[in-house]
């Protein structure tokens, strides 16, 4: 069973999330509550387990996963606005010191996004000047800055990064009020940016987003010497929007023509579909692939302790529930908005 719209809502409302297999309903989310960071492992509407990752985390900290064949890592923000890294080893989350020139300080309202490149993790955040910066982090915590990005972003807004065919694709909210996507070759200074059609947010501020790869950006930035097969899924962008405080949060779909479709609304803590779930199968698969492109390829199938705690048999949060446990990435971080899931309760296998 593939990821559903309800599952995508949970991921968008969490601080961060990842999907091991786009054809499965399994996924993980990270959330912050009371300055504690925890991970929840879901199978559709069933909460399998919850594990404590870290303490002393910034209120509404965003988070981003980096998943390799044998380890699963999470980047987040500490109470001092410094970037932190935690890695799951032998069924325990352990802090990894980021070794470089002092702390990596992020803007107080910064979101996080990131992706995996080989054995390294690429993490994007807003610095104290409000500019999106990127770093490359090795497994042992050693890091270096990526070249400066020529993007004019708006601090505090979501961004989403993924890697495909050695190209980084960064989707972000531009100062012109539209969502832009920039493709950047990892091995060179070549990049190409595009305003995504129909993505003006002036009338509907975006709380979080997941974006596929736009065909025009892919075509312009792709190295034409690469003759391998091209897995080109149709472009979709899914976002949580809220027009006014009195209006419910909506899950909207934007296609490559800029057409908006409301897929559902969160009303009194419940997610209600407003479009046919079956007709959105291709959308869910494309978005699931984008999350995998962001967080890593294998989904951590070979990770020691990948279940992150003993299963909570029979626990069901309700397949249409979208309650917030405490108060969004990315796959990208969503500033600590908690998982949709009604009775998903805390205290499950906490360590």
Residue pairs with C-beta under 8 A, 6 or more apart in sequence:
1 24
1 25
1 44
2 22
2 23
2 24
2 25
2 281
2 284
2 285
2 288
3 19
3 22
3 24
3 25
3 27
3 284
3 285
3 287
3 288
4 25
4 44
4 277
4 284
4 319
5 251
5 263
5 264
5 271
5 273
5 277
5 280
5 284
6 44
6 45
6 271
6 319
6 320
6 322
6 340
7 25
7 27
7 42
7 44
8 210
8 238
8 251
8 284
8 287
9 240
9 251
9 264
9 266
9 271
9 322
9 340
10 17
10 27
10 29
10 42
10 322
10 339
10 340
10 341
11 17
11 19
11 27
11 29
11 210
11 291
11 329
11 330
11 331
11 339
12 207
12 208
12 209
12 210
12 238
12 239
12 240
12 251
12 328
12 329
12 334
12 337
13 208
13 240
13 322
13 324
13 328
13 334
13 337
13 338
13 339
13 340
14 29
14 30
14 31
14 63
14 328
14 329
14 334
14 337
14 338
14 339
15 29
15 30
15 31
15 32
15 37
15 61
15 62
15 63
15 76
15 328
15 329
15 333
15 334
15 335
15 336
15 337
15 338
16 29
16 30
16 62
16 63
16 64
16 65
16 74
16 76
16 112
16 329
16 330
16 331
16 332
16 333
16 334
17 27
17 28
17 29
17 30
17 65
17 291
17 329
17 330
17 331
18 27
18 28
18 65
18 67
18 291
18 292
18 294
18 295
18 296
18 299
18 300
18 331
19 26
19 27
19 288
19 291
19 292
19 295
19 299
20 26
20 27
20 28
20 292
20 298
20 299
20 300
20 301
21 299
22 285
22 288
22 289
22 292
23 285
25 42
25 43
25 44
26 41
26 42
26 43
27 42
28 39
28 40
28 41
28 42
28 65
28 308
29 39
29 40
29 42
29 339
30 37
30 38
30 39
30 40
30 53
30 63
30 65
30 74
30 76
31 37
31 38
31 40
31 325
31 326
31 336
31 338
31 339
32 57
32 58
32 59
32 60
32 61
32 63
32 76
32 326
32 336
32 338
33 325
33 326
33 327
33 338
33 346
34 326
35 55
35 56
35 57
35 58
35 59
35 79
36 52
36 54
36 55
36 57
37 52
37 53
37 54
37 55
37 57
37 61
37 63
37 74
37 76
37 86
38 50
38 51
38 52
38 53
38 346
38 350
39 50
39 51
39 53
39 74
39 93
39 308
40 47
40 49
40 50
40 339
40 344
40 348
41 47
41 48
41 49
41 50
41 51
41 307
41 308
41 309
42 48
42 341
44 319
45 316
45 317
45 318
45 319
45 321
45 341
46 315
46 316
46 317
47 312
47 315
47 316
47 317
47 341
47 344
47 348
48 307
48 311
48 312
48 315
49 307
49 308
49 309
49 310
49 311
49 312
49 348
49 349
50 308
50 309
50 312
50 346
50 347
50 348
50 349
50 350
51 93
51 308
51 309
51 349
51 350
51 351
52 93
52 350
52 351
53 74
53 76
53 86
53 93
54 76
54 84
54 86
54 93
54 95
56 78
56 79
57 76
57 77
57 78
57 79
57 84
58 76
58 77
58 78
58 79
58 81
59 336
60 327
60 335
60 336
60 337
61 76
61 77
61 78
61 333
61 335
61 336
62 76
62 77
62 110
62 111
62 112
62 328
62 329
62 332
62 333
62 334
62 335
62 336
63 74
63 75
63 76
63 112
63 329
63 333
64 74
64 75
64 112
64 113
64 114
64 123
64 294
64 295
64 329
64 330
64 331
64 332
64 333
65 72
65 73
65 74
65 114
65 294
65 295
65 296
65 330
65 331
66 72
66 73
66 74
66 75
66 114
66 115
66 116
66 121
66 123
66 137
66 295
66 296
67 73
67 116
67 295
67 296
67 297
67 298
67 299
67 300
67 303
68 116
68 119
68 139
68 296
68 298
68 300
69 298
69 300
69 301
69 302
69 303
70 302
70 303
70 304
71 87
71 88
71 89
71 139
71 300
71 303
72 87
72 88
72 300
72 303
72 306
73 85
73 86
73 87
73 88
73 96
73 121
74 85
74 86
74 87
74 93
75 83
75 84
75 85
75 112
75 114
75 121
75 123
75 137
76 83
76 84
76 86
76 112
76 333
77 83
77 84
77 106
77 110
77 112
78 84
80 103
81 105
81 106
81 107
81 108
82 103
82 104
82 105
82 106
83 98
83 103
83 104
83 105
83 106
83 123
83 125
84 95
84 98
85 95
85 96
85 97
85 98
85 137
85 141
86 93
86 94
86 95
86 96
87 93
87 94
87 96
87 139
88 94
88 303
88 304
88 305
88 306
88 308
89 304
89 305
90 304
90 305
91 304
91 305
91 308
92 305
92 351
96 139
96 140
96 141
97 141
98 104
98 137
98 141
98 143
99 140
99 141
99 142
99 143
100 142
100 143
100 144
104 125
104 135
104 143
105 127
105 128
106 112
106 125
106 126
106 127
106 128
107 125
107 126
107 127
107 128
107 129
107 130
107 155
107 156
109 126
109 155
109 156
109 335
110 125
110 126
110 127
110 155
110 156
111 125
111 126
111 156
111 157
111 158
111 159
111 329
111 332
111 333
111 334
111 335
112 123
112 124
112 125
112 329
112 330
112 332
112 333
113 123
113 124
113 158
113 159
113 160
113 161
113 170
113 294
113 329
113 330
113 331
113 332
113 333
114 121
114 122
114 123
114 124
114 161
114 294
114 295
114 330
114 332
115 121
115 122
115 161
115 162
115 163
115 168
115 293
115 294
115 295
115 296
116 122
116 163
116 295
116 296
116 297
117 136
117 163
117 166
117 168
117 186
119 138
119 139
120 136
120 137
120 138
120 139
121 136
121 137
122 134
122 135
122 136
122 137
122 146
122 161
122 163
122 168
123 134
123 135
123 137
124 132
124 133
124 134
124 159
124 161
124 170
125 132
125 133
126 132
126 133
126 153
126 155
126 156
127 133
130 153
130 154
130 155
131 148
131 149
131 153
132 149
132 151
132 153
132 159
132 170
132 172
133 145
133 146
133 148
133 149
134 145
134 146
134 149
135 143
135 144
135 145
135 146
136 143
136 144
136 146
137 143
147 189
149 170
149 182
149 184
150 182
150 191
150 193
151 170
151 172
151 174
151 180
151 182
151 193
152 174
152 175
152 176
153 159
153 172
153 173
153 174
153 175
154 173
154 174
154 175
156 335
157 172
157 173
157 206
158 172
158 173
158 206
158 207
158 208
158 209
158 328
158 329
158 332
158 333
158 334
158 335
159 170
159 171
159 172
159 173
159 332
160 170
160 171
160 172
160 209
160 210
160 211
160 290
160 294
160 329
160 330
160 331
160 332
161 168
161 169
161 170
161 171
161 294
161 330
161 332
162 168
162 169
162 213
162 290
162 293
162 294
162 331
163 169
163 186
163 293
163 294
164 213
164 218
164 293
165 222
165 223
165 226
165 228
166 185
166 186
166 187
166 223
167 183
167 184
167 185
167 186
167 218
167 221
167 222
168 183
168 184
168 185
168 186
169 181
169 182
169 183
169 184
169 211
169 213
169 217
169 218
169 293
170 181
170 182
170 184
171 179
171 180
171 181
171 196
171 209
171 211
171 237
172 179
172 180
172 182
173 179
173 180
173 201
173 206
174 180
174 195
176 195
177 200
177 201
177 202
178 195
178 196
178 199
178 200
178 201
179 195
179 196
179 199
179 201
179 206
179 209
179 211
179 237
180 193
180 194
180 195
180 196
181 193
181 194
181 196
181 211
181 213
181 214
181 217
182 191
182 192
182 193
182 194
182 217
183 191
183 192
183 193
183 213
183 217
183 218
183 220
183 221
184 190
184 191
184 221
185 191
185 221
185 223
190 221
191 221
192 217
192 220
192 221
193 217
194 214
194 216
194 217
194 220
196 211
196 214
196 237
196 254
196 258
197 256
197 257
197 258
198 254
198 257
198 258
198 259
198 260
199 237
199 254
199 258
201 241
203 243
204 241
204 242
204 243
204 250
204 252
205 241
205 242
205 243
206 239
206 240
206 241
207 239
207 240
207 241
207 242
207 249
207 328
207 334
207 337
208 239
208 240
208 328
208 329
208 332
208 334
208 335
208 337
209 237
209 238
209 239
209 240
209 332
210 237
210 238
210 239
210 287
210 290
210 291
210 329
210 330
210 331
210 332
211 236
211 237
211 238
211 290
212 233
212 234
212 235
212 236
212 237
212 286
212 287
212 289
212 290
213 232
213 233
213 235
213 290
213 293
214 235
214 256
215 232
215 235
215 256
218 232
231 289
233 282
233 285
233 286
233 289
234 255
234 256
234 282
234 286
235 255
235 256
235 286
236 253
236 254
236 255
236 256
236 283
236 286
236 287
237 253
237 254
238 251
238 252
238 253
238 254
238 263
238 283
238 287
239 251
239 252
239 254
240 249
240 250
240 251
240 252
240 328
241 249
241 250
241 252
242 248
242 249
242 250
243 250
248 265
248 266
248 267
249 265
249 266
250 262
250 263
250 264
250 265
250 266
251 262
251 263
251 264
251 265
251 266
251 271
252 260
252 261
252 262
252 263
253 260
253 261
253 262
253 263
253 280
253 283
254 260
254 261
255 261
261 275
262 274
262 275
263 273
263 274
263 275
263 280
263 283
264 271
264 272
264 273
264 274
264 275
265 271
265 272
265 274
266 272
266 322
266 340
269 321
269 322
269 323
269 324
269 342
270 320
270 321
270 322
270 323
270 342
271 320
271 321
271 322
271 340
272 320
273 320
290 331
291 330
291 331
292 299
294 329
294 330
294 331
294 332
295 330
295 331
300 306
309 348
309 349
309 351
310 349
312 348
312 349
315 348
316 343
317 341
317 342
317 343
317 344
318 341
318 342
318 343
321 340
321 341
321 342
321 343
321 344
322 340
322 341
322 342
323 340
323 341
323 342
323 343
323 344
324 337
324 338
324 339
324 340
325 338
325 339
325 341
325 344
325 345
325 346
326 336
326 338
327 336
327 337
327 338
328 334
328 335
328 336
328 337
